[in-house]
Every structure is written in C-alpha cells, then in structure tokens.
C-alpha cells in the first residue's frame, strides 16, 4: 500500500475527518453491507436464538467503539475511544421470573485537538466507569410483568476517587400483554448525579412483534443511559438481525484532583443513533458490528461544587464499533 506524505482531509456533516480515518470508516461500513448481503443469501435453517431455559445463566460481553474527531463550537476538535467489559450471572425460574447480577467497566479515552474548555490544557483524558446493577423481571400475572433495575455506579478520572463519588438509582416499570404480539407499559427512571440534581425520565416498555420479520422493543442501554432507548429490529433469518437503535446518554464524572479544576465535574451528553448488523454464530455466541452517530452533543466542566465553568456543543460525531458476547 502506498504511503501518503501529506494528510488529505474530507469534510462530512461539518466534521473534518482525516483520510485514513475516513477509509477505516468506509471499510467498516462496507463490512456491514457485505455481511447483510451474506445474510440475505444464507439458509434460514441455521442458528436459532431461543429464549433461555430455567436455571442459572452466565454471560460476558466485550465492546469497543470509536467516535471520530468532531468540531466543537468555538474551535478545535474532540474524539473518543471507548472499550468496555460486562459480566453477568442470572437465574430464571420455570415461571419466567428472572434476576441477574451485572458488573460493567468502561474506559473512555478523550483526545482534544486545538481546544480546551479552560485555557492552557485539555480538561480531561481517560475516564473510568464502573457499575453494578440487579436487573429483575417478575411475572405478576399471565398478562402482567414488572421490571426493576437498581444500579450503583461511579465515573472518575482517578480510580482512587471511586468510593467518594458513588451515584445510584434505577429504572422500574410494568408491561401488559395486550395481545400475543404486543407487550406495552410505562416506566420511570431516577438516577442521582455528581454535584447536580437527580435525573428523572420516563421509560417506554415495549415488545411489539410487528410482523414475522419486524420487531420494536425497549433497547439495550449502557450504565450511563438516560433510559434504555428503543430498537427496531429486522430478522433477516435465524442467524442475522439488522437493528436501528436510539437512546440518550449522559456521562457526568469527577476529574483528577491535580487537573485544571481540582476535583471538578466533567460532563459529556448526547443522543445516539446506531445501525447494527448482528450475527449469532451459535445460540450462545453473538457478534454485533455497528455504525452510527452522536447528535446534539455537548461537553461541559464544572467546579467541585457543580457550578458550570465552560460548556461547548459539538457537531454530528460519526461512531464505529462492535460488541462480542458469549452466554454459558
């Protein structure tokens, strides 16, 4: 492959992307469409995705995504590389009641170029996110199901600050089986925030089999999601799914004690839209490739008491990534 002596830049939705990054994005998107083409032509008698039987279940999932450099209001750019690992142990009864213990870790590495929320240096670099949750679903009656997800979490730049910066809350709701194809119900989420009032937000619990191939359901959120969002799924066959997902994320974290603002509070919030190609190698192994973007995003920094010092909105930020999960 020839080497370029100069970087060639392309502009996409007001976001300047260097050519090697653009080529990487194009390559992953090409893989998405290639896998979809394979899925269309694949024999639908292959791997099924059955509901888990009663008993204990173990699962692990590794994930990674890259948010490409995007312009900040006022000048400069920011990019993000995130890796994560989740492990869970669950138990399901014959009557479909289920409880699980889920532990997650994420590391979010920020790269600021030509900008700082305060003069002189980047406001933060690597952020550690740890969470423990207890997702529980109860079959209250043949038509009624309750969902509860209590959670305890911490988001810090310095792992030594973990115990002093715990936040928590949860999501709870009920759903009703309206007909064999539709479950629907309301929910409510409450999450405490560092040096800020708690977030309170509505949640829609839905599981709607629109047709033999189309399904609309409550999506999979992250530990920092303001609710799990919604996912529209198209079943290409028994092994392949195509999903369009949307959610809102708010990361609010404690900065390092020796940074620009000693023990200040940083925040990154945005809405996210993803297109995912999901392949089940077997009933217990699954790979997701996704491409999407963060929109209506903003970065802000506050002092140790929560008073905002600086805030910058950012443009549409393209995102590429994958999830790889196994169940036992």
LOGU-72034 format. One record per residue: x, y, z of N, C-alpha, C, CB in turn; residue in one letter. Coordinates in steps of 0.001 Angstrom, whole numbers, padded with zeros to 6 digits, always signed. Glycine has a CB too. Layout:
# residues N
XYZXYZXYZXYZA;...
END
This chain:
# residues 328
+000860-001190+000000+000000+000000+000000+000893+001236+000000-000971+000008+001239X;+000597+002199-000830+001424+003401-000924+001250+004255+000316+001072+004210-002181X;+002311+005003+000661+002278+005882+001813+002033+007313+001359+003585+005781+002614X;+001249+008036+002109+000941+009418+001770+001884+010342+002553-000555+009748+002080X;+002481+011277+001853+003370+012230+002517+002595+013393+003090+004426+012739+001552X;+001374+013530+002719+000538+014597+003280-000821+014014+003583+000419+015815+002305X;-001448+014538+004642-002776+014079+005018-003803+014833+004193-003030+014274+006536X;-004745+014085+003635-005803+014690+002831-007062+014662+003671-006007+013941+001461X;-007733+015780+003818-008917+015873+004663-010177+015931+003817-008834+017097+005572X;-011218+015292+004353-012537+015344+003738-013489+015901+004769-013001+013939+003232X;-014533+016573+004331-015500+017141+005256-016820+016416+005118-015680+018645+005011X;-017340+015920+006270-018588+015175+006298-019450+015751+007410-018338+013646+006505X;-020618+016300+007055-021548+016894+008010-020838+017861+008945-022245+015806+008816X;-020020+018768+008354-019300+019783+009102-018239+019201+010028-020265+020600+009897X;-017910+017899+009879-016883+017269+010691-015719+016924+009806-017418+016016+011409X;-014519+017468+010087-013351+017196+009266-012731+015877+009700-012323+018346+009365X;-012545+014946+008745-012057+013612+009028-010839+013358+008172-013146+012548+008777X;-009711+013020+008786-008539+012718+008014-008747+011449+007203-007333+012584+008917X;-008094+011414+006044-008382+010353+005094-008186+008941+005652-007524+010529+003895X;-007111+008640+006414-007001+007289+006950-008181+006895+007823-005736+007159+007736X;-008691+007836+008628-009851+007546+009458-011083+007353+008604-010081+008659+010469X;-011233+008204+007573-012371+008074+006676-012353+006716+005974-012370+009208+005645X;-011147+006283+005567-011034+004988+004908-011397+003860+005869-009616+004787+004362X;-011006+003995+007131-011372+002978+008118-012874+002917+008299-010696+003258+009458X;-013512+004111+008360-014962+004162+008490-015626+003510+007288-015440+005609+008643X;-015133+003815+006097-015700+003239+004882-015546+001732+004864-015044+003842+003653X;-014396+001251+005371-014141-000187+005380-015134-000911+006281-012708-000474+005839X;-015381-000351+007488-016313-000997+008404-017730-000970+007839-016275-000316+009777X;-018114+000170+007234-019448+000245+006636-019577-000764+005498-019735+001672+006124X;-018503-000942+004717-018514-001930+003653-018725-003326+004226-017210-001871+002851X;-018058-003611+005365-018248-004906+006007-019702-005102+006410-017340-005036+007227X;-020336-004031+006943-021745-004122+007320-022605-004542+006133-022235-002782+007877X;-022409-003881+004987-023240-004201+003829-022889-005569+003248-023088-003125+002758X;-021614-005960+003330-021229-007289+002860-021887-008368+003715-019696-007448+002881X;-021890-008146+005044-022495-009139+005912-024002-009214+005695-022187-008824+007370X;-024633-008071+005409-026065-008091+005127-026352-008855+003839-026612-006662+005029X;-025505-008677+002836-025666-009418+001589-025555-010923+001837-024618-008968+000557X;-024573-011310+002673-024420-012714+003015-025654-013226+003749-023168-012924+003868X;-026188-012362+004632-027347-012784+005422-028557-013053+004546-027691-011730+006460X;-028779-012204+003542-029921-012388+002661-029853-013735+001946-029993-011253+001643X;-028646-014130+001576-028491-015348+000780-028293-016596+001628-027329-015197-000159X;-028207-016435+002979-027927-017567+003832-029180-018377+004095-027319-017106+005133X;-028990-019670+004275-030089-020577+004583-030676-020231+005940-029616-022044+004555X;-031968-019991+005986-032608-019558+007228-032772-020698+008226-033960-018949+006929X;-032358-021911+007903-032481-023022+008834-031317-023100+009807-032592-024312+008077X;-030438-022100+009808-029271-022142+010672-029626-021712+012089-028165-021256+010113X;-028665-021132+012774-028738-020960+014221-029961-020181+014669-027506-020270+014710X;-030717-020708+015587-031854-020016+016180-031399-019274+017433-032995-021010+016514X;-032255-018340+017912-031945-017603+019127-033037-017902+020154-031830-016063+018848X;-032968-019051+020812-034050-019436+021711-034042-018626+022994-033958-020906+022036X;-035207-018577+023663-035253-017978+024979-034493-018866+025952-036710-017766+025441X;-033772-018295+026916-033002-019126+027838-033902-019991+028698-032126-018261+028721X;-033513-021237+028940-034312-022114+029805-034162-021724+031258-033908-023576+029615X;-034970-022358+032120-034872-022093+033552-033519-022556+034072-036016-022792+034321X;-033033-021852+035093-031747-022203+035683-030798-021022+035689-031123-023364+034936X;-029532-021299+036021-028509-020265+036076-027941-019979+034684-027387-020681+037032X;-027594-018707+034450-027024-018297+033172-025876-017324+033425-028106-017651+032261X;-024804-017493+032673-023647-016621+032763-023429-015967+031401-022380-017409+033219X;-022985-014735+031417-022748-014041+030150-021601-013057+030309-024024-013311+029670X;-020834-012890+029241-019794-011864+029187-019904-011152+027850-018367-012481+029381X;-019571-009874+027831-019592-009113+026585-018447-008113+026585-020950-008389+026397X;-017688-008125+025507-016634-007127+025292-017112-006171+024212-015269-007800+024889X;-016771-004894+024351-017239-003903+023378-016180-002835+023175-018565-003263+023837X;-016255-002192+022030-015360-001084+021735-016013-000188+020697-013980-001593+021240X;-015803+001100+020828-016268+001995+019772-015364+003225+019687-017733+002419+020022X;-015362+003798+018496-014528+004966+018219-015404+006085+017709-013414+004636+017196X;-015392+007207+018440-016075+008417+017987-015065+009279+017252-016718+009198+019182X;-015310+009507+015990-014340+010206+015154-014245+011688+015525-014714+010059+013680X;-013114+012320+015167-012940+013737+015512-014102+014581+015011-011630+014269+014933X;-014631+015394+015896-015763+016244+015552-015510+017651+016061-017077+015681+016136X;-016023+018638+015332-015757+020036+015655-016552+020484+016877-016087+020926+014462X;-015879+021257+017728-016518+021886+018873-016835+023332+018554-015629+021791+020118X;-017956+023812+019050-018259+025230+018913-017148+026048+019567-019638+025567+019544X;-016690+027065+018855-015602+027865+019375-014236+027427+018898-015633+027842+020842X;-014183+026332+018094-012915+025891+017536-012376+024639+018188-011911+026975+017653X;-011558+023899+017424-010962+022678+017920-011838+021461+017667-010682+022809+019385X;-011289+020275+018001-011989+019016+017774-011802+018101+018977-011483+018330+016484X;-012686+017116+019068-012578+016103+020108-012921+014750+019499-013511+016428+021315X;-012211+013703+019926-012522+012332+019527-012526+011470+020788-011489+011789+018466X;-013018+010245+020645-013189+009375+021810-012980+007930+021390-014594+009562+022448X;-012202+007190+022190-012061+005747+022004-012496+005071+023291-010591+005351+021623X;-013478+004176+023193-014058+003550+024383-013956+002035+024293-015526+003974+024559X;-013562+001402+025387-013588-000052+025498-014379-000416+026744-012142-000648+025552X;-014972-001607+026738-015784-002000+027873-015878-003504+028025-017154-001419+027747X;-016218-003929+029235-016410-005345+029547-017561-005464+030525-015110-005986+030131X;-018463-006400+030252-019606-006654+031121-019690-008142+031424-020919-006152+030472X;-019949-008470+032675-020140-009861+033093-021405-009937+033935-018902-010396+033891X;-022192-010992+033737-023437-011116+034499-023695-012578+034870-024626-010550+033689X;-024351-012733+035995-024808-014030+036480-026289-013901+036769-024011-014496+037753X;-027099-014726+036121-028540-014628+036292-029184-015962+036591-029160-014038+035071X;-030396-015878+037121-031188-017090+037387-032610-016854+036903-031174-017463+038911X;-033151-017820+036168-034518-017748+035665-035311-018938+036178-034539-017705+034120X;-036521-018656+036679-037383-019704+037200-038238-020280+036064-038279-019156+038342X;-038844-021446+036277-039734-022004+035249-040891-021085+034886-040282-023322+035713X;-041283-020193+035813-042395-019272+035542-041914-017967+034905-043152-018967+036836X;-040658-017938+034413-040080-016803+033673-039722-015612+034547-041037-016353+032615X;-039709-015763+035869-039131-014724+036711-037612-014789+036571-039572-014890+038207X;-036966-013628+036571-035528-013604+036334-034864-012517+037169-035233-013386+034846X;-033694-012844+037729-032883-011876+038437-031430-012100+038028-033070-011996+039986X;-030666-011015+037923-029271-011132+037492-028420-010108+038227-029146-010942+035960X;-027157-010440+038409-026159-009506+038914-025243-009159+037755-025356-010107+040124X;-025175-007868+037417-024403-007421+036260-023344-006424+036703-025325-006792+035192X;-022082-006671+036287-020959-005794+036618-020338-005298+035309-019892-006540+037507X;-020168-003974+035181-019648-003378+033943-018474-002454+034234-020754-002605+033210X;-017535-002431+033289-016425-001476+033337-016226-000893+031946-015112-002154+033850X;-016043+000415+031883-015733+001097+030622-014585+002072+030859-016989+001844+030059X;-013755+002207+029847-012730+003256+029864-012934+004126+028641-011281+002652+029892X;-013088+005416+028875-013355+006377+027808-012148+007297+027669-014655+007199+028096X;-011413+007159+026565-010229+007962+026326-010524+009120+025388-009120+007105+025762X;-010428+010342+025889-010715+011540+025100-009421+012100+024508-011422+012610+025968X;-009535+012633+023301-008403+013286+022644-008871+014650+022146-007839+012411+021463X;-008376+015710+022781-008728+017071+022389-007625+017620+021492-008938+017984+023638X;-008025+018249+020400-007069+018794+019436-007389+020271+019199-007108+017993+018093X;-006493+021138+019623-006668+022566+019367-007765+023207+020166-006933+022785+017944X;-008095+022636+021320-009177+023203+022117-008983+022796+023569-010565+022739+021591X;-009462+023636+024467-009575+023274+025875-010768+024023+026434-008262+023605+026673X;-011494+023355+027328-012627+024033+027948-012158+025125+028902-013507+023028+028690X;-010895+025005+029305-010234+026083+030025-008914+026338+029312-010017+025729+031548X;-008364+027524+029446-007159+027866+028702-005974+027030+029161-006843+029350+028855X;-005163+026600+028182-003870+026034+028502-003720+024542+028387-003532+026405+029822X;-004770+023741+028560-004604+022287+028540-005948+021613+028305-003975+021788+029858X;-005888+020312+027967-007112+019537+027813-007778+019386+029175-006820+018149+027183X;-009096+019420+029224-009791+019383+030518-009718+018022+031203-011237+019765+030330X;-009658+016934+030430-009551+015590+030990-009058+014651+029892-010922+015106+031574X;-008698+013435+030277-008204+012467+029302-008971+011142+029414-006692+012229+029502X;-008533+010256+030316-009198+008960+030445-010173+008930+031605-008173+007863+030616X;-011402+008461+031342-012445+008377+032361-012798+006901+032593-013712+009196+031935X;-012847+006520+033879-013199+005144+034253-014651+005108+034730-012238+004601+035363X;-015383+004113+034241-016791+003967+034594-017027+002548+035094-017713+004288+033380X;-017501+002423+036337-017817+001132+036935-019270+001145+037391-016864+000814+038123X;-019971+000033+037176-021363-000039+037629-021716-001467+038044-022323+000448+036520X;-022612-001552+039014-023192-002825+039451-024701-002653+039422-022683-003247+040893X;-025395-003568+038772-026853-003476+038692-027477-004844+038950-027295-002933+037312X;-028772-004824+039236-029510-006046+039560-030805-006082+038742-029818-006126+041093X;-030717-006344+037441-031927-006410+036609-032836-007540+037076-031556-006607+035120X;-034091-007207+037280-035063-008184+037789-036371-008049+037022-035303-007990+039314X;-036908-009159+036564-038236-009158+035937-039107-010199+036622-038140-009444+034402X;-040343-009816+036918-041274-010672+037642-042561-010826+036854-041566-010103+039036X;-043029-012049+036690-044297-012323+036025-045393-012213+037071-044301-013736+035336X;-046036-011046+037148-047032-010802+038186-048321-011564+037940-047326-009330+038284X;-048679-011727+036697-049879-012432+036272-049645-012861+034830-051174-011533+036413X;-050519-013699+034255-050288-014121+032870-050080-012962+031899-051445-014949+032401X;-050737-011802+032123-050605-010673+031202-049693-009567+031715-051953-010100+030917X;-049305-009611+032991-048562-008506+033584-047139-008922+033965-049299-007981+034812X;-046173-008059+033637-044774-008286+034013-044191-006994+034567-043938-008790+032796X;-043405-007117+035635-042738-005966+036241-041243-006035+035956-043001-005914+037768X;-040634-004866+035749-039199-004757+035514-038601-003783+036511-038904-004307+034064X;-037474-004175+037145-036760-003311+038077-035258-003463+037817-037118-003663+039568X;-034544-002316+037732-033098-002348+037517-032437-001355+038478-032740-002010+036027X;-032224-001734+039737-031450-000866+040631-029983-000886+040223-031607-001310+042110X;-029292+000240+040377-027899+000320+039943-027090+001223+040862-027817+000830+038504X;-025817+000881+041023-024842+001684+041746-023650+001875+040821-024418+001009+043107X;-023123+003109+040695-022100+003369+039692-021155+004476+040153-022747+003745+038357X;-020025+004555+039464-019073+005635+039693-018379+005964+038388-018043+005254+040783X;-018119+007251+038145-017417+007711+036950-016356+008715+037391-018409+008348+035906X;-015076+008338+037236-013977+009146+037756-012799+009132+036792-013539+008639+039137X;-012006+010179+036831-010755+010205+036076-009656+009478+036838-010331+011652+035782X;-009696+009523+038173-008720+008856+039028-009437+007743+039794-008036+009872+040011X;-009005+006470+039585-009665+005347+040251-009601+005447+041771-009042+004046+039804X;-008646+006225+042293-008575+006416+043737-009763+007177+044306-007316+007136+044085X;-010529+007839+043434-011693+008612+043882-012987+007816+043803-011827+009872+043056X;-012895+006524+043522-014096+005727+043249-015100+005761+044388-013711+004298+042968X;-014659+005453+045617-015595+005319+046737-016245+006643+047109-014883+004748+047943X;-015559+007757+046865-016100+009062+047256-017056+009635+046214-014966+010040+047496X;-017240+008952+045098-018063+009510+044020-019072+008497+043486-017175+009998+042883X;-019740+007837+044406-020758+006864+044033-022089+007570+043769-020920+005798+045139X;-022766+007142+042724-024128+007589+042451-024977+006348+042196-024178+008580+041228X;-026274+006509+042200-027139+005346+042020-028542+005736+041635-027173+004521+043273X;-029389+004732+041588-030779+004939+041201-031331+003672+040580-030910+006119+040224X;-032208+003839+039615-032771+002666+038977-033893+003003+038020-033263+001714+040010X;-034369+001949+037370-035496+002021+036444-036519+000985+036882-035043+001783+034959X;-037786+001358+036857-038853+000427+037219-040051+000668+036312-039253+000585+038714X;-040781-000398+036020-041966-000261+035173-042738-001567+035104-041573+000189+033767X;-043886-001501+034477-044723-002688+034277-045166-002724+032816-045966-002681+035241X;-045379-003921+032306-045889-004071+030940-047082-005026+030939-044774-004589+029986X;-047968-004809+029982-049189-005609+029869-049222-006287+028500-050459-004724+030079X;-049564-007573+028492-049656-008334+027242-051012-008019+026604-049488-009890+027496X;-051008-007045+025683-052249-006615+025041-052793-007692+024125-052028-005329+024257X;-051898-008315+023366-052247-009449+022507-050986-010286+022345-052816-008977+021103X;-051055-011434+021669-049868-012297+021568-048650-011620+020941-050206-013516+020768X;-048844-010529+020211-047730-009859+019555-047272-008572+020234-048102-009557+018158X;-047986-008102+021234-047681-006787+021785-047718-006768+023309-048650-005767+021242X;-046574-006350+023914-046483-006023+025332-046134-004546+025432-045418-006919+026070X;-046834-003819+026295-046636-002379+026373-046895-001902+027792-047552-001643+025377X;-046095-000916+028231-046323-000377+029562-045417+000790+029871-046134-001445+030590X;-045714+001513+030964-044920+002685+031351-043818+002311+032334-045820+003759+031964X;-042822+003185+032404-041758+003025+033378-041198+004375+033763-040653+002126+032834X;-040378+004390+034803-039783+005624+035282-038360+005341+035738-040623+006239+036429X;-037454+006255+035404-036069+006131+035826-035655+007300+036702-035154+006035+034619X;-034856+007013+037723-034307+008045+038605-032833+007728+038816-035081+008112+039980X;-031952+008674+038484-030515+008492+038654-029921+009729+039317-029828+008217+037292X;-029187+009526+040406-028513+010650+041042-027301+011055+040209-028089+010292+042488X;-026876+012323+040348-025773+012869+039557-024771+013563+040473-026299+013855+038485X;-023513+013567+040064-022483+014268+040817-022753+015773+040824-021093+013974+040228X;-022826+016363+042000-022977+017808+042162-024098+018378+041295-021673+018502+041829X;-025200+017638+041184-026331+018101+040386-027578+017386+040879-026099+017846+038860X;-028743+017916+040513-029991+017269+040902-030165+015953+040155-031186+018196+040635X;-030933+015063+040722-031156+013746+040120-031883+013878+038792-031956+012845+041071X;-031585+012973+037894-032292+012905+036615-033517+012016+036772-031364+012371+035485X;-034660+012513+036335-035906+011750+036359-036439+011722+034932-036960+012375+037361X;-036705+010536+034408-037084+010432+032997-038061+009276+032797-035833+010240+032107X;-038964+009418+031826-039904+008334+031526-039250+007249+030688-041131+008877+030803X;-039786+006049+030782-039315+004904+030015-040517+004204+029408-038489+003928+030901X;-040405+003828+028141-041444+003039+027482-041000+001586+027435-041738+003575+026049X;-041800+000703+028036-041528-000729+027959-042387-001301+026839-041819-001449+029329X;-041742-001741+025776-042483-002234+024629-041784-003452+024045-042635-001137+023568X;-042577-004414+023654-042108-005579+022906-043198-005907+021891-041798-006815+023860X;-043019-005378+020687-044059-005433+019659-043533-006200+018449-044513-004001+019247X;-044081-007375+018227-043768-008139+017018-044683-007631+015914-043946-009694+017242X;-044168-006711+015123-044978-006046+014099-045381-007027+013007-044213-004863+013489X;-044433-007891+012610-044688-008928+011606-043711-010063+011870-044537-008371+010134X;-043655-011023+010966-042736-012149+011157-041284-011708+011152-042954-013192+010079X;-040988-010549+010563-039601-010088+010480-039320-008830+011300-039246-009831+009049X;-040324-007993+011533-040096-006700+012181-040501-006749+013648-040871-005591+011458X;-039670-006082+014495-039957-006040+015931-039475-004702+016500-039276-007237+016676X;-040296-004094+017340-039934-002872+018055-039887-003193+019534-040941-001712+017762X;-038771-002851+020200-038626-003235+021599-037808-002199+022362-037970-004617+021711X;-037942-002250+023682-037082-001452+024539-035648-001910+024314-037493-001580+026044X;-034761-000950+024066-033405-001293+023667-032506-001625+024828-032812-000183+022896X;-031222-001841+024497-030205-002123+025499-029453-000837+025794-029234-003244+025023X;-029584-000330+027011-028871+000884+027381-027532+000571+028015-029707+001717+028325X;-026703+001585+028149-025463+001445+028900-025705+001907+030323-024308+002250+028243X;-024685+001771+031147-024844+002165+032542-025075+003651+032726-023643+001756+033318X;-024746+004450+031724-024940+005895+031835-026119+006380+031003-023680+006624+031410X;-026885+005459+030431-028003+005850+029578-029120+006466+030400-028528+004648+028796X;-029765+007459+029830-030975+008004+030421-032139+007181+029872-031143+009547+030101X;-032252+005967+030363-033227+005034+029829-032608+004192+028733-034451+005773+029304X;-033179+003018+028477-032587+002087+027527-032839+002422+026062-033094+000733+027799X;-033697+003401+025773-033960+003742+024380-034867+002730+023701-032662+003850+023622X;-034929+002818+022372-035775+001926+021580-034969+001324+020444-037005+002677+021029X;-035330+000094+020060-034651-000607+018977-035675-001202+018019-033727-001709+019533X;-035512-000904+016732-036317-001513+015681-035468-002603+015033-036797-000445+014623X;-035952-003837+015061-035185-004988+014593-035846-005619+013376-035037-006026+015710X;-035013-005947+012381-035472-006723+011237-034735-008056+011236-035243-005952+009898X;-035472-009171+011355-034872-010501+011355-034653-010943+009912-035768-011522+012119X;-033393-010919+009488-033088-011356+008134-033273-012861+008002-031662-010961+007751X;-032801-013584+008974-033033-015027+009067-032744-015441+010495-032144-015833+008049X;-032564-016725+010744-032406-017219+012108-031043-016880+012710-032612-018711+012134X;-030104-016405+011904-028781-016050+012409-028503-014549+012382-027734-016763+011612X;-029152-013829+011464-028816-012424+011219-029964-011489+011606-028454-012219+009749X;-029603-010408+012277-030536-009330+012585-029957-008004+012128-030854-009290+014092X;-030824-007102+011727-030449-005722+011437-031233-004844+012391-030726-005336+009935X;-030545-003948+013119-031198-003163+014158-030919-001679+013999-030748-003627+015528X;-031944-000868+014201-031819+000583+014259-032189+001010+015671-032727+001292+013183X;-031229+001628+016375-031421+001942+017794-031180+003417+018064-030490+001094+018663X;-031862+003912+019083-031666+005286+019516-031787+005387+021028-032675+006214+018836X;-030953+006242+021631-031025+006460+023073-030332+007779+023417-030375+005273+023850X;-030428+008144+024687-029792+009368+025181-028834+008997+026307-030859+010405+025674X;-027589+009473+026227-026574+009162+027232-026088+010429+027914-025394+008419+026598X;-025823+010294+029205-025267+011406+029972-024163+010869+030890-026383+012130+030801X;-022922+011198+030579-021779+010828+031402-021348+012044+032220-020603+010298+030525X;-021457+011928+033541-021061+013022+034434-020051+012443+035425-022316+013660+035184X;-018828+012973+035436-017738+012302+036120-016861+013293+036884-016900+011521+035124X;-016123+012735+037876-015217+013531+038690-013856+013584+038019-015103+012955+040119X;-013312+014791+037876-011993+014952+037262-010884+014783+038309-011881+016338+036580X;-009659+014699+037819-008499+014451+038669-008275+015613+039642-007246+014229+037809X;-007753+015277+040824-007547+016310+041847-006432+017296+041496-007234+015658+043172X;-005587+016930+040511-004493+017835+040143-004699+018451+038758-003162+017088+040181X;-005922+018366+038212-006188+018906+036890-006438+020401+036925-007367+018206+036273X;-007054+020892+035841-007339+022319+035741-008240+022796+036871-007982+022631+034402X;-009217+021990+037204-010092+022275+038335-010003+021071+039274-011586+022551+037872X;-009437+021265+040451-009252+020162+041391-010594+019536+041747-008535+020648+042663X;-010723+018239+041463-011954+017506+041753-013177+018211+041159-012127+017340+043267X;-013024+018672+039937-014160+019260+039239-015063+018178+038684-013686+020179+038116X;-016054+018589+037907-017015+017655+037332-017087+017895+035826-018422+017814+037992X;-016782+016875+035049-016938+016935+033601-018220+016251+033177-015741+016296+032900X;-018717+016630+032016-019953+016018+031518-019908+015909+030008-021187+016829+031958X;-020353+014764+029500-020493+014512+028073-021876+013925+027870-019367+013553+027528X;-022723+014645+027142-024074+014141+026905-024430+014277+025438-025099+014888+027776X;-025206+013314+024944-025600+013326+023534-026707+012311+023306-024389+013023+022616X;-027403+012466+022201-028308+011440+021697-027525+010583+020707-029587+012072+021027X;-027870+009301+020623-027139+008372+019772-028095+007611+018876-026313+007400+020614X;-027671+007413+017622-028421+006613+016655-027447+005600+016056-029082+007518+015534X;-027819+004311+016065-026931+003262+015578-027654+002335+014596-026373+002455+016754X;-026936+001894+013574-027371+000813+012695-026455-000370+012964-027339+001241+011173X;-027026-001516+013341-026240-002674+013771-026575-003892+012938-026480-002970+015250X;-025541-004602+012514-025684-005929+011909-025246-006940+012957-024836-006069+010576X;-026151-007821+013363-025891-008758+014442-025925-010187+013914-026911-008577+015576X;-024875-010951+014227-024784-012332+013754-024604-013280+014929-023622-012493+012756X;-025452-014308+015021-025345-015338+016047-024578-016521+015468-026752-015777+016556X;-023321-016666+015898-022532-017819+015459-023162-019120+015947-021083-017707+015966X;-023738-019067+017142-024436-020185+017763-025434-019574+018730-023443-021183+018491X;-026289-020380+019353-027215-019788+020328-026521-019077+021483-028110-020854+020881X;-025206-019289+021667-024504-018712+022806-023421-017706+022437-023899-019798+023605X;-023188-017466+021152-022129-016563+020720-022689-015572+019705-020942-017354+020117X;-022460-014288+019929-023024-013259+019054-022021-012137+018823-024319-012693+019653X;-021984-011638+017586-021133-010505+017209-022001-009416+016606-020022-010940+016207X;-021833-008180+017097-022524-007012+016556-021502-006061+015956-023360-006298+017654X;-021748-005611+014734-020980-004530+014124-021919-003350+013948-020346-004966+012752X;-021509-002173+014393-022436-001049+014289-021737+000211+013798-023095-000785+015634X;-022534+001039+013145-022108+002360+012703-023246+003323+013037-021755+002380+011157X;-022879+004528+013426-023911+005484+013792-023319+006846+014059-024675+005006+015004X;-024005+007610+014889-023510+008948+015198-024089+009429+016518-023859+009932+014069X;-023336+010331+017153-023828+011070+018302-024287+012437+017799-022726+011202+019422X;-025461+012861+018227-026006+014144+017790-026424+014959+019012-027211+013937+016827X;-026560+016272+018792-026974+017191+019858-026101+017013+021095-028455+016969+020219X;-024775+016887+020872-023862+016632+021972-023309+017900+022589-022739+015777+021507X;-022837+017771+023822-022179+018898+024487-021196+018375+025521-023218+019836+025151X;-020110+019129+025722-019129+018877+026761-019130+020068+027705-017710+018630+026160X;-019031+019796+028996-019006+020895+029950-018096+020543+031119-020427+021220+030448X;-017658+021582+031811-016844+021419+033012-017379+022319+034104-015359+021732+032728X;-017454+021740+035323-017917+022493+036491-016873+022388+037595-019300+021969+036987X;-016937+023305+038553-016020+023225+039677-016495+022162+040664-015892+024593+040373X;-015802+022026+041780-016089+020941+042719-017473+021036+043353-015051+020924+043800X;-018081+022213+043301-019425+022374+043848-020516+022220+042793-019548+023723+044507X;-020123+022037+041522-021090+021828+040460-021435+023060+039654-022314+021285+041028X;-020802+024198+039931-021065+025424+039160-020363+025350+037805-020593+026683+039945X;-021112+025513+036726-020566+025375+035378-019554+026471+035067-021687+025400+034351X;-018381+026061+034565-017323+026993+034192-017286+027191+032679-015963+026489+034696X;-017463+026096+031934-017391+026175+030476-018258+025079+029874-015921+026050+029979X;-018872+025378+028727-019689+024392+028022-019553+024611+026524-021178+024484+028458X;-019350+023533+025777-019228+023591+024325-020114+022534+023682-017765+023400+023893X;-020908+022932+022701-021647+021959+021896-020729+021387+020834-022898+022605+021247X;-021020+020170+020379-020237+019622+019277-021133+019121+018156-019345+018494+019772X;-020531+019045+016969-021265+018707+015763-021566+017208+015726-020473+019131+014517X;-022235+016772+014670-022536+015351+014492-021234+014557+014498-023324+015108+013171X;-021160+013520+015341-019930+012747+015516-020149+011315+015041-019474+012763+016996X;-019538+010904+013910-019660+009516+013440-019034+008541+014439-018993+009354+012058X;-019649+007359+014568-019196+006345+015520-019163+004983+014831-020119+006306+016774X;-018112+004206+015093-017990+002829+014625-017642+001951+015818-016913+002700+013499X;-018115+000693+015806-017760-000167+016926-018286-001574+016771-018269+000415+018200X;-018048-002363+017830-018508-003744+017839-018813-004171+019273-017451-004681+017201X;-019666-005198+019407-019903-005915+020647-019707-007403+020369-021336-005622+021215X;-019077-008106+021288-018918-009554+021158-019347-010195+022461-017447-009943+020801X;-020375-011043+022425-020913-011605+023640-020997-013120+023610-022257-011035+023899X;-020879-013721+024802-020996-015160+024966-021856-015455+026178-019610-015818+025105X;-022690-016501+026048-023519-016963+027178-023134-018405+027511-025058-016861+026838X;-023266-018720+028793-022893-020072+029237-024023-020682+030053-021587-020041+030071X;
END
